[in-house]
Amino acid sequence: MNTIQNIAKNVGVLTVSNITSSTLGFFLLIYIARFLGEEEFGKYSFALSFTALFLIFIDLGISQLTVREIARRKYNLNKYLANVLIIRIISSLSILTIIAIIVRLMIHNPYDRYVIFIFSVYVIINSFTLLFRSIFQAFEKMQYTSITMILEKTLLAALVLYALVKGHGLIGVGYCYIFAGLMTAVLSFVIIAVVFTKPAKAIDFALWKALVVESIPFGLNILFSTLFFKIDTIMISTFKGDAATGIYNAAYNPLLALSAIISSVAVSALFPVMSRYFISSKDSLNILLVHSSKYMAIIGFPISVGCFILADRFIDLFYAGKYTASVVPFQILALFIPVRLASIISGTLLSSINMQKFRTFSVGIIAFFNIVLNALMIPHLSYVGASIATVLSEVGLYMMFIYIIGKYCVKQKPHQYMMKPLIASIAMGGFLHYFYYINLYLLIITGAILYFILLLLLRTFTSDDKFILRSIIHRGTKHGK
């Protein structure tokens, strides 16, 4: 199987699993928001965001480092696995203790403390699952990632719906997260032990030191990225309270989930390949960068325009007439989707070519910029200000990535692959606006067809794109025989 076909296989597997698990997660999130109401949903969002900030101190960036190193040297897996697991256990127990102390000192409401502690336990359990999935990714065996993702979301959805129907509220939801996370982590470990390898018995302190030192750039990048994604929720809760937090997350979470589906599929499939190409073929690496960025633009622009035009219809559909205040932030936040997808590809490239320090520096600068913007805007504009800050920060991050890649790797010309999808998306947006009141599902399908036709008329797809498509089709035909 050639590289394009292998990428296509992994993208296909991850697409199915991401769509399935994310659809379950999306509807579960909508149900939680509807059931809990703005204030309780705000508490739920704050607890998840607050505890996520500590994930980096549990993971230390080792999961991402594991993907790169195992992708290059698969024979080191059993040695890596044993030592990384021990490090993970030690860091988990330490961070759980620290969280308990911080929550005790800063949060005065016992109920809020307990909610945060429950989700802290879930984050720790989930960190082990993420580690195991990094091994699946390194071996490009995405089917195992798919199995565990679907299992977790299916189990979580069933448990949470049962808990809410039975009146167990937010505390019950937290327990469901813990149980589903634990089952998924156990299954992931069993798959690794049976299919790949069992942990070696030898402890290598020299490896511990190397892992911690080399993972620092990855870890800082995750820390800054988490601040980038979560600090707005924490700051809204601090400045404006739980209700405003619930309104903002009702707008942000669907868009974040949608962009996460696309970006996680792309990164999981491309990161190991980019890491390998960096060693074997720089020309192939540059071609892969250009084409993957182009496809992200083709996907991202119509989603952004469609969400902006149809914002109030989507919010009404999601929340059955509730959270009407979320329409404006939803429109603003929709603008970040194409920029985020493009920057994900650029950031993945930096990590794969041993330039994660530059990625970390960029994300750190923008995370600080985002905090400053939120501090200036949230007190006056509440969740609208947080939405503006998010979009501006996304644009800034992408511009920094483009500059660094152009200086140290290859010159990128985003206008060459972004302009045609942008023009087609704007034209599609005019269509959506004109036929705004027809059936929503028919409008979306018709708009998508129109967009694809416009791409063809603008000659967006090159001979290289046709070659890639033929390779994918050839693989599908071959496997169908």
Secondary structure, 3 states (H helix, E strand, C coil): CCHHHHHHHHHHHHHHHHHHHHHHHHHHHHHHHHHHHHHHHHHHHHHHHHHHCCHHHHHCCHHHHHHHHHHHCHHHHHHHHHHHHHHHHHHHHHHHHHHHHHHHHHCCCHHHHHHHHHHHHHHHHHHHHHHHHHHHHHCCCHHHHHHHHHHHHHHHHHHHHHHHHCCCHHHHHHHHHHHHHHHHHHHHHHHHHHHHCCCCCCCCHHHHHHHHHHHHHHHHHHHHHHHHHHHHHHHHHHHHCHHHHHHHHHHHHHHHHHHHHHHHHHHHHHHHHHHHHHHHCHHHHHHHHHHHHHHHHHHHHHHHHHHHHCHHHHHHHHHCCCCHHHHHHHHHHHCCHHHHHHHHHHHHHHHHCCCHHHHHHHHHHHHHHHHHHHHHHHHHHHHHHHHHHHHHHHHHHHHHHHHHHHHHCCCCCHHHHHHHHHHHHHHHHHHHHHCCCCCHHHHHHHHHHHHHHHHHHCCCCCHHHHHHHHHHHHHHHHHHC
